[in-house]
Amino acid sequence: MSDSSHDSEEGEVARLRKVLDAEFEEFVSMAAHNLREPLRDVASFSQLMAETYAGRLDSDAGVFLGRIQEGAARMQSLLAAMVDYAATGAGERQLSPTDMEAVLRQALLCAEKQITERSAIVTHDALPGVYGDFDILTKVLHHLIRNAIEYCGLPSPLVHISCKRVDADWVLSVRDNGPGIDPVFQGRIFEVFKRLHGKEYPGNGLGLAFCKKAIEWHGGRMWVESAPGAGSTFCFTVAAAD
């Protein structure tokens, strides 16, 4: 096969992949939109029942209503995560110089509730400028910080964000003082809907899958360095802005 034929075939494969990605994103977005409306009704009317009949329901009914509300909230979170996952990589890649200090500030605002509730301490090195998408990198850092806090299991989670330059890339790392991850399961945690702890911890099984997909869309890679009892460090590469 000639080089021109090979290039033409690769171009056609890339075009078809973009079409399929766009169709998949549209399908997920429409499905999520159509599911959100009845979910809002379930959440709203269960909340209304809880308020209207407060003090008049037995303990079992109160528990049942609470479970309905929790289930609706989990489904709403899952739908939002599915839309994020489907949308990442479906469009044209438009990267620009991005200040990771600003990205971190926004990510910390998004994680403020978890940080406050768990009395977590989040520290960081001076972060660099990279070549990326501000909103997507914010979601990546938010997911990693939130996971570090939620899976810590200790009274005061400690999270540290660091960076180092490696050739043309920056390697950013999010380190926690949690229980660590057995090497046997470290590859599994980046798969869609694969969770190590089941319902023991909150989550929908899409957070780390989204992070990995988002970083690969940037042209980088993501991995974890961990050992049982020694915490975990999630690392990813992004092209330096210079």
C-alpha positions in Angstrom: 0.0 0.0 0.0 1.4 3.4 -1.0 1.9 6.2 1.6 -0.9 8.3 0.0 -3.4 5.4 0.2 -2.4 4.7 3.8 -2.8 8.4 4.8 -6.2 8.5 3.0 -7.4 5.4 4.9 -6.2 6.9 8.2 -8.0 10.1 7.4 -11.2 8.3 6.7 -11.0 6.3 9.9 -10.4 9.6 11.8 -13.4 11.2 10.1 -15.7 8.3 10.9 -14.5 8.3 14.5 -15.4 12.0 14.8 -18.8 11.3 13.4 -19.4 8.5 15.8 -18.2 10.5 18.7 -20.5 13.4 17.8 -23.4 11.0 17.4 -22.6 9.3 20.7 -22.4 12.7 22.5 -25.7 13.8 21.0 -27.4 10.6 22.1 -26.1 10.8 25.7 -27.0 14.5 25.9 -30.5 13.9 24.7 -31.0 10.8 26.9 -29.7 12.8 29.9 -32.0 15.7 29.1 -35.1 13.4 28.8 -34.2 11.6 32.1 -33.5 14.8 34.1 -37.1 16.0 34.0 -38.8 13.0 35.6 -35.9 12.8 38.1 -36.5 16.4 39.1 -40.2 15.5 39.7 -39.1 12.6 41.9 -36.8 14.7 43.9 -39.1 17.7 44.2 -42.3 15.7 45.1 -40.4 13.5 47.6 -39.0 16.7 49.2 -42.5 18.2 49.2 -44.0 15.1 50.9 -41.2 15.2 53.5 -42.0 18.8 54.3 -45.8 18.6 54.1 -46.1 15.5 56.3 -43.3 16.3 58.7 -44.2 14.8 62.1 -47.1 12.8 60.7 -45.1 10.0 59.1 -43.8 7.0 61.0 -40.1 6.3 61.1 -40.2 3.8 58.2 -41.9 6.3 55.9 -39.3 8.9 56.7 -36.5 6.4 55.9 -38.2 5.4 52.6 -38.5 9.1 51.5 -34.9 9.7 52.4 -33.8 6.7 50.2 -35.9 8.0 47.3 -34.2 11.4 47.6 -30.7 9.9 47.8 -31.4 7.7 44.8 -32.6 10.7 42.7 -29.5 12.7 43.7 -27.2 9.8 42.7 -28.9 9.5 39.4 -28.7 13.2 38.7 -25.0 13.1 39.5 -24.5 10.1 37.2 -26.3 11.7 34.3 -24.1 14.8 34.6 -21.0 12.6 34.7 -22.1 10.7 31.6 -22.6 13.9 29.7 -19.1 15.1 30.7 -17.6 11.8 29.7 -19.4 11.6 26.3 -18.5 15.2 25.5 -14.8 15.0 26.2 -13.0 14.2 22.9 -16.1 14.5 20.7 -15.2 18.0 19.5 -12.2 19.6 17.8 -9.3 20.0 20.2 -8.8 23.7 21.0 -6.0 24.2 23.4 -4.5 27.5 24.6 -2.0 28.6 27.3 -3.6 27.9 30.6 -2.6 29.0 34.1 -2.8 25.9 36.4 -2.8 28.2 39.4 -6.1 29.6 38.2 -7.3 26.0 37.3 -6.6 24.9 40.9 -8.4 27.9 42.4 -11.5 27.0 40.5 -11.2 23.3 41.3 -10.9 24.2 45.0 -14.0 26.3 44.8 -15.9 23.3 43.3 -14.6 21.0 46.1 -15.2 23.5 48.9 -18.1 21.5 50.4 -16.0 18.3 50.7 -13.0 20.2 52.0 -15.1 21.9 54.7 -17.1 18.8 55.7 -14.0 16.6 56.1 -11.7 19.4 57.5 -9.3 18.5 54.7 -6.0 20.3 54.2 -5.0 20.9 50.6 -1.6 22.3 49.8 0.2 22.8 46.5 3.5 23.8 44.9 3.7 26.8 42.6 1.9 25.5 39.5 3.0 26.2 35.9 1.4 27.4 32.6 0.3 24.5 30.3 -1.2 24.1 26.9 -4.8 23.0 27.6 -8.5 23.6 28.1 -9.3 25.5 31.3 -12.7 24.0 31.9 -11.7 20.4 31.3 -8.5 20.7 33.4 -10.6 22.2 36.2 -12.9 19.2 36.2 -9.9 16.8 36.2 -8.3 18.5 39.2 -11.7 18.7 41.0 -12.3 15.0 40.5 -8.8 14.1 41.8 -9.0 16.4 44.8 -12.6 15.2 45.7 -11.5 11.5 45.3 -8.5 12.1 47.5 -10.8 13.5 50.2 -13.6 11.0 49.9 -11.5 7.9 49.9 -9.1 9.0 52.6 -10.9 7.3 55.5 -8.9 9.4 58.0 -10.3 12.3 60.2 -8.2 14.9 58.4 -7.4 14.2 54.8 -4.1 15.7 53.5 -3.9 16.4 49.8 -0.9 17.9 48.0 -0.6 19.0 44.4 2.9 19.2 42.9 4.5 19.4 39.5 7.8 18.7 37.8 9.1 19.5 34.3 9.9 16.5 32.1 11.1 17.5 28.6 8.3 19.3 26.8 5.6 18.4 29.4 4.7 19.1 33.0 3.9 16.2 35.2 1.2 17.2 37.8 0.6 15.0 40.8 -2.2 14.8 43.4 -1.0 13.0 46.5 -3.2 11.9 49.4 -2.7 10.1 52.7 -5.4 7.6 52.2 -5.3 3.8 52.4 -3.6 3.3 49.1 -4.4 0.9 46.2 -3.2 -2.6 45.7 -1.1 -2.8 42.4 -3.5 -5.6 41.2 -6.3 -3.1 41.0 -4.5 0.0 39.8 -5.3 -0.5 36.1 -9.0 -1.2 36.8 -9.8 2.1 38.5 -9.6 4.0 35.2 -12.2 1.8 33.6 -15.8 3.0 33.1 -18.1 2.0 36.1 -15.3 0.1 37.8 -15.3 0.8 41.5 -13.1 -0.9 44.1 -15.3 0.0 47.1 -18.8 -0.5 45.8 -21.3 1.5 47.9 -18.8 1.9 50.8 -17.9 5.3 49.4 -19.9 7.8 47.3 -19.2 8.0 43.5 -20.6 6.9 40.2 -17.6 5.0 38.6 -17.0 7.6 35.9 -14.7 10.2 37.7 -11.3 8.6 37.0 -12.4 7.3 33.6 -13.3 10.9 32.7 -10.0 12.2 34.0 -8.0 9.7 32.0 -10.0 10.3 28.8 -9.7 14.1 29.3 -5.9 14.0 29.7 -5.5 11.7 26.7 -7.6 14.1 24.7 -5.0 16.7 25.7 -2.3 14.4 24.3 -1.0 13.4 27.7 -1.3 10.3 29.9 -2.5 9.5 33.4 -1.4 6.9 35.9 -1.4 6.2 39.7 1.5 5.4 42.0 0.3 3.7 45.2 0.7 0.9 47.7 -1.6 -0.4 50.4 -1.2 1.8 53.5 1.0 4.4 51.8 -1.5 6.7 50.1 -2.0 7.3 46.4 -0.5 9.8 43.9 -2.4 10.4 40.7 -0.2 11.8 38.0 -0.9 13.2 34.6 1.1 15.0 31.9 0.2 18.2 30.0 2.2 20.0 27.4 4.1 23.0 28.8 2.8 26.4 27.6 6.3 27.4 26.3 
